[in-house]
Amino acid sequence: MPCPLDSRYESGQVRTALGQAMPTALISCLINTRFQPGDRVAERRLLLLNPFNGFCAPGEVSSQFSDTALAASRPLGIIPGLSLLLLFIAAGGASAVPVYAQTKEDARNQMETATAALRGWDLDRAEAAANSLLSMTAASNDMRAVAFNILGIVSDQRQDAAKAESYYRKALSADPSLIAAHNNLGNLYYKSKKEQQAVSEYQAVLRADPANTEANLNLGLIYQANGKLEQAGRHLEKAREQAPGDARLALSLAGLYFDTRNTEKAQAVIADLVKASNDDERVHFTVGLTLVRREYYKEAAEHFGFVARRQPGSYEAMYNYGLALYNLNQFAEAESALRAASALRPDLPEARERLGLLYSRAGNGKSAIEEFQRALALDPQNPEILFLMGEEQSKLGMLTSAVDSYERAVKASPTTVPYLRKLAEVCFKLRRYERAQEAYLQALAAGDPAGGDLYYLVGYAAKAQGMLPRAVEYFQKELAIHPAHIEALANLGAAEIEMGQLPEAEKHLLKVTELKPNHVAARYDLGRLYLRQRRYAEAETQLTRVIALRPDHTQAYYQLYLVYARTKRNTEAAKMMEVFKKLEEDDKREREARDRQQGVSQP
């Protein structure tokens, strides 16, 4: 089945291939003699049967490589599904008709019938033949164990876990040495999220056969997923000794080496895998995915480039090649690859989206917006593309358009906090304070207050609307979580001045200057506060400091003018008023020009 597209990407994220999946539920058909304590199991793997994709050799990908299909659409390293362990069977055809004779030869033929039916994925016929075998008095315990194991597989595939477990246990009761039943029971437990019981079954296999490939692989994958990397490494390395050409196993082991920062070993495993594959394009592509996920973009680009040259009609290879080059900042080459990918699949938005990001990083906002628009024409409700469009419009000062894009992104994904924050931020610039507050409150409901400063931002929006008691409430909520939040302290102090709560305001503003001595707004508000209290010397100190930090701080000159005027220092007062008027006129012109550019209506 084709893999559904995921149209959202973070930097460095890859698009997995379309097409048939890697095998995820394998039936290992083995031939061996009955295991005796102290013996080593002599086994020969006949084939792997994937119930979804047919037959394939061990480690082989069970799908054809085509211009749009590279077999990597499901995660590698999934626990193999089912194992069928057969006793030695003499050559000869299998009867398709149930046999009720009481000879060992008939019982053996019936066992072959059940096995052949299971290989052909004829579950009903396999079930009937296995039940028939169990009805035969000539069937030995080891044959009965095989029949119960087959019934367990049939039940497992019919999603009847309880019945499957019962059959596997009956198989082990009839023949405790039946390794396949232990493996199958372990796989069943793993699928049922009974991980410890799964581990016990795999360990039982390894006590009988320490080199068993499947049990070592499964245990290694479980330990790897749980962060027990040393134990995982031992089992995966043991499995690889028995199956050196298994791509899934090699990549799992390489991933473990990457996790333990043993890069040289990881690269060596990958190199061996590629060499053993005779430059199979599927292996190159899957290796590329493994490398790019770990941010080895240069090496990934080499593998994707190899596939793209071998299969120039592969959208997947060309797209991922462009993505790797993009992350290497090789923009010209990335642009060429992404445009080629888009030409191969003009109905998909991902290459257009990535081209937009490429142009954005290169500082070409106009081209970035054009590519985002083309992507949106293909996927109009994609929230990430809408958000990226808003980001680019915001950078270019197109704030009204940016708000529209952010609003659409929020509508498509109403609980994504970054979208809501950016919407509120731009609404603030457009003086749409009520909408900004709504967006911050929506983000607060969707996110974790302890993980950001959303209480502060709600308070800030309330303060901008003159809702001072509400602003104070939210600033205090922010400070209850983050006591040293400088902006919450500064804005709380400013709000308290307006509410006439001067002692509280002074305490909070002084706290800001302790944490950040050059905080301009806090010192300006302290100057205003001291002026109200007629503490003129302290007011002059604070306001003079503000002007030293920000020589263009218009209102600081006016406040200092008031200090000088009230202390009868007329010359200094006149000088402050002169500077204030000039700066005020400059501010007005700049504000009007900015508002015209951003489409803000004049009050």
VMD Tcl script that draws the C-alpha trace (Angstrom):
set ca {
  {0.00 0.00 0.00}
  {1.34 3.49 -0.71}
  {2.48 5.39 2.34}
  {0.37 8.51 2.97}
  {2.21 11.76 2.54}
  {3.24 13.83 5.52}
  {3.31 17.40 4.33}
  {4.92 18.93 7.41}
  {8.68 19.05 7.78}
  {11.10 20.50 10.28}
  {14.60 21.47 9.26}
  {16.51 18.30 8.50}
  {13.44 16.12 8.46}
  {13.16 13.67 5.57}
  {10.29 12.44 3.50}
  {10.04 8.65 3.60}
  {9.49 6.72 0.42}
  {6.22 5.81 -1.14}
  {5.46 2.24 -2.06}
  {5.57 -1.14 -0.37}
  {6.90 -1.33 3.15}
  {9.84 -3.18 4.58}
  {8.83 -6.57 6.02}
  {7.29 -6.19 9.44}
  {5.83 -9.61 10.15}
  {8.06 -12.43 8.95}
  {7.54 -16.18 9.03}
  {10.93 -17.86 9.28}
  {10.59 -21.37 7.89}
  {13.39 -23.43 9.41}
  {14.37 -27.11 9.17}
  {16.10 -28.71 12.14}
  {16.37 -31.78 14.25}
  {14.71 -31.85 17.62}
  {16.84 -29.99 20.12}
  {18.41 -32.01 22.88}
  {19.99 -30.41 25.98}
  {23.60 -29.59 25.24}
  {23.16 -29.86 21.48}
  {23.52 -26.96 19.07}
  {20.52 -26.56 16.81}
  {21.45 -27.26 13.21}
  {19.15 -25.08 11.17}
  {18.86 -23.95 7.56}
  {16.74 -20.95 6.70}
  {14.57 -21.69 3.68}
  {12.79 -18.40 3.15}
  {11.12 -15.45 4.80}
  {7.44 -14.98 4.16}
  {5.98 -11.52 4.56}
  {2.18 -11.82 4.72}
  {1.82 -8.36 3.24}
  {4.40 -8.42 0.47}
  {5.10 -12.06 -0.43}
  {8.37 -13.96 -0.34}
  {11.79 -12.44 0.09}
  {15.25 -13.60 1.00}
  {16.61 -12.87 4.49}
  {17.22 -9.17 4.87}
  {15.84 -8.42 1.44}
  {13.37 -5.62 0.86}
  {10.09 -7.05 -0.40}
  {9.10 -4.38 -2.87}
  {10.22 -3.35 -6.30}
  {12.23 -0.20 -6.73}
  {10.55 2.22 -9.10}
  {10.56 5.89 -9.88}
  {8.34 6.61 -6.89}
  {8.92 3.63 -4.64}
  {11.92 3.07 -2.43}
  {11.37 0.55 0.29}
  {11.75 2.69 3.39}
  {8.25 3.89 4.16}
  {8.02 2.06 7.48}
  {10.53 2.33 10.32}
  {13.34 -0.17 10.16}
  {13.98 -2.54 13.00}
  {10.43 -3.57 13.84}
  {10.21 -6.83 15.75}
  {9.81 -9.70 13.24}
  {6.43 -11.31 13.45}
  {6.20 -15.09 13.36}
  {8.54 -18.06 13.11}
  {7.56 -21.54 11.99}
  {10.02 -24.24 13.04}
  {9.67 -27.53 11.16}
  {11.14 -30.90 11.96}
  {13.10 -32.63 9.27}
  {10.75 -33.54 6.43}
  {11.61 -36.00 3.72}
  {11.33 -34.88 0.11}
  {7.97 -35.47 -1.49}
  {4.70 -33.77 -2.31}
  {2.18 -32.68 0.28}
  {-1.35 -33.97 0.17}
  {-4.12 -31.36 0.01}
  {-6.72 -33.78 1.37}
  {-7.01 -34.41 5.13}
  {-5.58 -37.82 5.99}
  {-6.75 -39.83 8.97}
  {-4.45 -42.85 8.59}
  {-2.49 -43.84 11.61}
  {1.03 -44.06 10.16}
  {3.89 -41.70 10.85}
  {4.32 -41.13 7.12}
  {0.71 -39.96 6.84}
  {1.14 -37.73 9.85}
  {4.28 -36.27 8.31}
  {2.44 -35.64 5.03}
  {-0.36 -33.90 6.90}
  {2.19 -31.69 8.64}
  {3.64 -30.76 5.25}
  {0.14 -29.92 4.02}
  {-0.38 -27.54 6.94}
  {3.03 -26.00 6.37}
  {2.50 -25.53 2.64}
  {-0.89 -23.92 3.26}
  {0.64 -21.49 5.74}
  {3.40 -20.62 3.32}
  {0.72 -19.84 0.76}
  {-1.06 -17.79 3.38}
  {-4.13 -19.98 3.16}
  {-5.03 -19.72 6.82}
  {-8.24 -21.78 6.64}
  {-6.48 -24.70 4.93}
  {-3.52 -24.49 7.31}
  {-5.88 -24.54 10.28}
  {-7.82 -27.54 8.94}
  {-4.65 -29.50 8.21}
  {-3.15 -28.72 11.63}
  {-6.35 -29.82 13.40}
  {-6.38 -32.96 11.29}
  {-2.79 -33.69 12.32}
  {-3.73 -33.29 15.99}
  {-6.52 -35.88 15.54}
  {-4.05 -38.51 14.35}
  {-2.83 -40.92 16.99}
  {0.30 -41.54 14.93}
  {1.42 -37.94 15.36}
  {4.41 -37.70 17.69}
  {4.76 -34.97 20.29}
  {7.14 -32.98 18.10}
  {4.60 -33.12 15.24}
  {1.81 -32.07 17.57}
  {4.00 -29.17 18.72}
  {4.38 -28.04 15.10}
  {0.60 -28.27 14.60}
  {-0.09 -26.18 17.72}
  {2.51 -23.67 16.56}
  {0.76 -23.38 13.17}
  {-2.59 -22.85 14.91}
  {-0.96 -20.17 17.03}
  {0.27 -18.40 13.90}
  {-3.20 -18.62 12.33}
  {-4.83 -17.20 15.48}
  {-2.17 -14.51 15.73}
  {-2.88 -13.35 12.19}
  {-6.59 -13.30 12.97}
  {-5.84 -10.93 15.86}
  {-6.95 -13.45 18.47}
  {-4.08 -12.98 20.89}
  {-5.54 -15.08 23.70}
  {-6.04 -18.12 21.46}
  {-2.62 -17.63 19.85}
  {-0.95 -17.57 23.27}
  {-2.81 -20.74 24.27}
  {-1.67 -22.59 21.15}
  {1.96 -21.48 21.51}
  {1.95 -22.70 25.11}
  {0.46 -26.04 24.02}
  {3.23 -26.29 21.43}
  {5.86 -25.78 24.12}
  {4.11 -28.25 26.40}
  {4.28 -30.86 23.65}
  {7.88 -30.02 22.76}
  {9.78 -27.60 25.06}
  {12.64 -27.52 22.53}
  {10.50 -25.90 19.80}
  {12.40 -22.66 19.42}
  {9.95 -21.15 16.94}
  {7.12 -21.31 19.49}
  {9.26 -19.38 22.00}
  {10.03 -16.78 19.33}
  {6.40 -16.50 18.27}
  {5.24 -16.21 21.86}
  {7.84 -13.51 22.44}
  {6.63 -11.63 19.37}
  {3.03 -11.94 20.55}
  {3.92 -10.57 23.97}
  {5.84 -7.71 22.38}
  {2.87 -6.75 20.22}
  {0.66 -6.97 23.33}
  {3.01 -4.59 25.17}
  {4.07 -7.33 27.60}
  {7.69 -6.51 27.07}
  {9.22 -8.34 30.03}
  {7.44 -11.56 29.09}
  {8.67 -11.12 25.52}
  {12.23 -10.75 26.79}
  {11.84 -13.97 28.82}
  {10.79 -15.93 25.73}
  {13.67 -14.63 23.64}
  {16.08 -15.44 26.45}
  {14.67 -18.97 26.51}
  {15.53 -19.28 22.82}
  {19.06 -18.07 23.42}
  {19.63 -20.51 26.26}
  {18.96 -23.28 23.75}
  {20.60 -21.59 20.79}
  {22.87 -18.63 21.72}
  {23.41 -17.77 18.04}
  {19.71 -17.61 17.12}
  {19.43 -14.65 14.79}
  {15.83 -13.65 15.36}
  {15.97 -13.80 19.17}
  {19.22 -11.83 19.28}
  {17.77 -9.25 16.90}
  {14.53 -8.89 18.84}
  {16.26 -8.59 22.19}
  {18.70 -6.08 20.74}
  {15.88 -3.94 19.39}
  {14.01 -4.02 22.70}
  {17.11 -3.07 24.67}
  {17.94 -0.36 22.14}
  {14.45 1.16 22.44}
  {14.82 1.18 26.24}
  {18.21 2.87 26.16}
  {20.12 -0.24 27.30}
  {22.66 0.28 24.58}
  {25.44 -2.00 25.83}
  {23.10 -4.99 26.06}
  {21.52 -4.04 22.73}
  {24.92 -3.94 21.07}
  {25.87 -7.43 22.25}
  {22.71 -8.99 20.83}
  {22.68 -7.05 17.57}
  {26.33 -7.86 16.92}
  {25.60 -11.54 17.60}
  {22.66 -11.44 15.18}
  {24.77 -9.77 12.52}
  {27.33 -12.57 12.71}
  {24.62 -14.95 11.50}
  {23.00 -12.56 9.00}
  {25.70 -10.15 7.74}
  {23.62 -9.12 4.72}
  {20.43 -8.21 6.59}
  {19.82 -4.51 5.86}
  {17.38 -3.96 8.71}
  {19.78 -5.51 11.19}
  {22.79 -3.60 9.90}
  {20.99 -0.27 10.10}
  {19.76 -1.00 13.62}
  {23.32 -1.75 14.67}
  {24.62 1.36 12.90}
  {21.97 3.40 14.70}
  {23.12 2.00 18.02}
  {26.73 2.92 17.22}
  {25.61 6.43 16.35}
  {23.73 6.64 19.67}
  {26.88 5.67 21.55}
  {28.97 8.16 19.56}
  {30.92 5.36 17.92}
  {30.70 6.99 14.53}
  {33.54 5.05 12.93}
  {31.90 1.71 13.68}
  {28.54 3.00 12.45}
  {30.04 4.18 9.19}
  {31.88 0.88 8.80}
  {28.66 -1.12 9.23}
  {26.94 1.09 6.67}
  {29.84 0.75 4.23}
  {29.77 -3.04 4.57}
  {26.02 -3.06 3.97}
  {26.30 -0.94 0.82}
  {29.15 -3.10 -0.47}
  {27.26 -6.32 0.21}
  {24.22 -4.96 -1.63}
  {26.18 -4.45 -4.88}
  {25.08 -0.80 -4.87}
  {21.39 -1.63 -4.64}
  {19.53 1.68 -4.96}
  {17.11 0.69 -2.20}
  {19.95 0.19 0.24}
  {21.56 3.51 -0.73}
  {18.25 5.29 -0.22}
  {17.55 3.69 3.16}
  {21.10 4.45 4.31}
  {20.54 8.05 3.23}
  {17.43 8.25 5.40}
  {19.35 6.84 8.37}
  {22.15 9.36 7.94}
  {20.01 12.43 7.38}
  {17.94 11.71 10.49}
  {21.19 11.89 12.42}
  {22.24 15.07 10.63}
  {25.03 13.50 8.60}
  {23.91 15.55 5.64}
  {27.07 15.30 3.55}
  {27.10 11.50 3.61}
  {23.32 11.36 3.14}
  {23.56 13.62 0.09}
  {26.07 11.22 -1.46}
  {23.67 8.29 -1.11}
  {20.61 10.21 -2.29}
  {22.63 11.63 -5.18}
  {23.70 8.12 -6.18}
  {20.06 6.99 -6.32}
  {18.97 10.13 -8.14}
  {21.59 9.54 -10.83}
  {20.62 5.88 -11.17}
  {16.89 6.60 -11.04}
  {16.42 10.17 -12.38}
  {12.66 9.67 -12.38}
  {12.48 9.05 -8.62}
  {10.73 11.91 -6.85}
  {11.69 10.46 -3.46}
  {15.39 10.33 -4.26}
  {15.46 13.78 -5.85}
  {13.48 15.40 -3.04}
  {15.65 13.93 -0.29}
  {18.78 14.81 -2.24}
  {17.63 18.42 -2.39}
  {16.75 18.36 1.30}
  {20.21 17.12 2.29}
  {21.87 19.77 0.11}
  {19.61 22.42 1.67}
  {20.86 21.45 5.11}
  {24.43 21.73 3.82}
  {23.65 25.32 2.73}
  {24.41 24.36 -0.86}
  {21.51 26.43 -2.07}
  {22.15 26.41 -5.81}
  {22.45 22.62 -5.95}
  {19.50 22.20 -3.57}
  {17.36 24.52 -5.69}
  {18.15 22.48 -8.81}
  {17.27 19.16 -7.12}
  {14.08 20.48 -5.54}
  {12.92 21.99 -8.83}
  {13.58 18.64 -10.51}
  {11.56 16.89 -7.78}
  {8.71 19.34 -8.24}
  {8.73 18.73 -11.98}
  {8.51 14.98 -11.37}
  {5.52 15.35 -9.04}
  {3.87 18.72 -9.68}
  {0.87 17.56 -7.65}
  {2.83 17.44 -4.36}
  {3.49 20.55 -2.25}
  {6.58 19.48 -0.30}
  {9.24 20.48 -2.84}
  {7.56 23.87 -3.28}
  {7.47 24.38 0.46}
  {11.16 23.53 0.78}
  {12.00 25.87 -2.10}
  {10.20 28.61 -0.20}
  {12.33 27.93 2.87}
  {15.44 27.91 0.71}
  {14.64 31.33 -0.73}
  {13.78 32.61 2.73}
  {17.17 31.57 4.09}
  {18.84 33.16 1.08}
  {17.07 36.45 1.84}
  {14.81 36.35 -1.22}
  {11.46 36.97 0.47}
  {9.54 37.66 -2.72}
  {10.49 34.30 -4.27}
  {9.84 32.55 -0.96}
  {6.28 33.87 -0.86}
  {5.71 32.82 -4.47}
  {6.77 29.23 -3.68}
  {4.61 29.11 -0.55}
  {1.67 30.31 -2.64}
  {2.29 27.51 -5.16}
  {2.46 24.99 -2.31}
  {-0.80 26.33 -0.86}
  {-2.49 26.02 -4.24}
  {-1.84 22.28 -3.88}
  {-2.63 22.05 -0.16}
  {-4.69 25.12 0.86}
  {-5.24 24.08 4.49}
  {-1.69 23.07 5.33}
  {-1.03 24.93 8.61}
  {2.76 24.82 8.39}
  {2.87 26.34 4.92}
  {0.38 29.00 6.00}
  {2.54 29.76 9.02}
  {5.70 30.00 6.91}
  {3.89 32.32 4.53}
  {2.96 34.53 7.50}
  {6.56 34.53 8.71}
  {7.83 35.73 5.35}
  {5.12 38.38 5.02}
  {5.89 39.61 8.53}
  {9.60 39.93 7.74}
  {8.73 42.04 4.70}
  {6.47 44.32 6.75}
  {3.28 42.97 5.15}
  {1.60 42.70 8.54}
  {-2.04 42.69 7.43}
  {-1.33 39.85 5.01}
  {0.71 38.09 7.69}
  {-2.22 38.19 10.12}
  {-4.46 36.62 7.48}
  {-1.95 33.80 6.96}
  {-1.51 33.24 10.70}
  {-5.28 33.24 11.21}
  {-5.66 30.52 8.57}
  {-2.84 28.51 10.15}
  {-4.50 28.79 13.56}
  {-7.85 27.77 12.12}
  {-6.26 24.67 10.59}
  {-4.29 23.87 13.77}
  {-5.95 25.68 16.71}
  {-3.75 24.21 19.46}
  {-0.32 24.91 17.97}
  {1.20 27.40 20.40}
  {3.89 28.91 18.08}
  {1.20 29.79 15.52}
  {-0.91 31.49 18.17}
  {2.04 33.42 19.60}
  {3.06 34.76 16.21}
  {-0.52 35.75 15.44}
  {-0.70 37.68 18.72}
  {2.68 39.28 18.14}
  {1.68 40.69 14.75}
  {-1.74 41.76 16.07}
  {0.13 43.77 18.69}
  {2.10 45.56 15.99}
  {-1.18 46.38 14.26}
  {-2.66 47.57 17.60}
  {-5.25 44.81 17.53}
  {-4.77 44.30 21.23}
  {-8.02 42.45 21.90}
  {-7.27 39.81 19.25}
  {-3.72 39.53 20.56}
  {-5.06 38.82 24.04}
  {-7.49 36.21 22.68}
  {-4.66 34.45 20.83}
  {-2.45 34.43 23.93}
  {-5.29 33.02 26.02}
  {-5.87 30.32 23.40}
  {-2.17 29.48 23.51}
  {-2.32 29.38 27.29}
  {-5.18 26.88 27.14}
  {-3.26 24.72 24.65}
  {0.20 24.87 26.21}
  {2.03 24.47 29.50}
  {2.22 27.77 31.43}
  {5.35 26.60 33.19}
  {7.10 26.06 29.88}
  {6.86 29.63 28.62}
  {5.73 33.14 29.50}
  {2.11 33.07 28.35}
  {0.71 34.50 31.58}
  {3.00 37.48 31.11}
  {1.90 37.94 27.49}
  {-1.80 37.85 28.41}
  {-1.06 40.49 31.04}
  {0.86 42.57 28.54}
  {-2.07 42.51 26.10}
  {-4.48 43.46 28.91}
  {-2.21 46.35 29.92}
  {-2.17 47.63 26.32}
  {-5.98 47.81 26.48}
  {-5.93 49.67 29.80}
  {-7.27 46.63 31.69}
  {-4.86 47.17 34.57}
  {-6.36 44.91 37.28}
  {-6.44 42.03 34.78}
  {-2.88 42.82 33.70}
  {-1.69 42.78 37.33}
  {-3.45 39.42 37.88}
  {-1.62 37.76 34.99}
  {1.75 39.34 35.78}
  {1.45 37.92 39.29}
  {0.53 34.49 37.88}
  {3.66 34.58 35.75}
  {5.81 35.57 38.72}
  {4.34 32.76 40.83}
  {5.89 30.36 38.29}
  {8.95 32.39 37.29}
  {9.82 34.80 40.17}
  {12.72 36.36 38.25}
  {10.78 37.05 35.04}
  {12.19 40.53 34.36}
  {9.52 41.77 31.96}
  {6.68 40.59 34.19}
  {8.26 42.49 37.12}
  {8.82 45.60 34.99}
  {5.30 45.68 33.56}
  {3.76 44.89 36.94}
  {5.59 47.89 38.38}
  {4.41 50.11 35.51}
  {0.78 48.98 35.96}
  {0.97 49.57 39.72}
  {2.13 53.15 39.12}
  {-0.99 53.79 37.00}
  {-3.14 52.23 39.74}
  {-1.52 54.43 42.42}
  {0.14 51.48 44.18}
  {3.48 53.25 44.38}
  {5.25 51.31 47.19}
  {4.53 47.99 45.45}
  {5.60 49.47 42.13}
  {8.92 50.72 43.55}
  {9.66 47.30 45.06}
  {9.09 45.50 41.77}
  {10.99 48.03 39.64}
  {14.00 48.00 41.96}
  {14.01 44.22 41.70}
  {14.29 44.60 37.93}
  {17.29 46.91 38.22}
  {18.97 44.39 40.53}
  {18.50 41.64 37.96}
  {19.26 43.85 34.95}
  {20.89 47.18 35.87}
  {20.53 48.68 32.38}
  {16.83 47.91 31.98}
  {15.66 51.15 30.33}
  {11.90 50.80 30.90}
  {12.27 50.01 34.60}
  {14.54 53.01 35.21}
  {12.20 55.26 33.24}
  {9.22 54.10 35.33}
  {11.22 54.60 38.55}
  {11.90 58.15 37.36}
  {8.16 58.70 36.82}
  {7.37 57.18 40.20}
  {9.89 59.40 42.06}
  {8.59 62.46 40.22}
  {5.08 61.69 41.50}
  {6.45 61.39 45.00}
  {8.45 64.63 44.58}
  {11.68 62.76 45.11}
  {13.29 64.94 42.47}
  {16.93 64.03 42.99}
  {16.18 60.31 42.67}
  {13.97 60.99 39.66}
  {16.78 62.97 37.99}
  {19.25 60.14 38.63}
  {17.02 57.54 37.03}
  {16.01 59.66 34.01}
  {19.58 60.80 33.34}
  {20.60 57.13 33.34}
  {17.81 56.37 30.83}
  {19.03 59.08 28.44}
  {22.60 57.80 28.75}
  {21.38 54.34 27.76}
  {18.90 55.53 25.13}
  {19.69 59.06 23.83}
  {16.55 59.00 21.65}
  {14.14 58.15 24.51}
  {11.62 60.91 23.84}
  {9.54 60.62 27.02}
  {12.60 60.58 29.29}
  {13.42 64.14 28.11}
  {9.89 65.27 28.92}
  {9.97 63.73 32.40}
  {13.37 65.32 33.05}
  {11.93 68.64 31.83}
  {9.26 68.31 34.56}
  {11.94 67.60 37.20}
  {13.90 70.71 36.20}
  {10.79 72.88 35.91}
  {9.55 71.90 39.37}
  {12.94 72.52 40.90}
  {13.17 75.98 39.23}
  {16.08 75.00 36.97}
  {14.65 76.85 33.99}
  {17.66 76.71 31.66}
  {17.94 72.91 31.93}
  {14.14 72.64 31.63}
  {14.09 74.66 28.41}
  {16.86 72.54 26.95}
  {14.99 69.32 27.75}
  {11.79 70.69 26.20}
  {13.61 71.63 23.01}
  {15.03 68.11 22.61}
  {11.67 66.58 23.51}
  {9.81 68.50 20.77}
  {12.35 67.57 18.12}
  {12.26 63.89 19.02}
  {8.48 63.91 19.22}
  {8.24 65.27 15.69}
  {10.73 62.66 14.46}
  {8.73 59.94 16.23}
  {5.53 61.08 14.58}
  {7.01 60.95 11.08}
  {8.56 57.54 11.65}
  {5.32 56.19 13.09}
  {3.24 57.48 10.19}
  {5.66 56.01 7.64}
  {5.68 52.67 9.43}
  {1.91 52.62 9.70}
  {1.54 53.36 5.99}
  {3.91 50.49 5.13}
  {2.16 48.06 7.45}
  {-1.36 49.14 6.54}
  {-2.28 50.42 10.01}
  {-5.20 52.86 9.99}
  {-4.44 56.24 11.52}
  {-6.22 57.09 14.79}
}
mol new
graphics top color blue
foreach p $ca { graphics top sphere $p radius 0.5 }
foreach p [lrange $ca 0 end-1] q [lrange $ca 1 end] { graphics top cylinder $p $q radius 0.2 }
display resetview
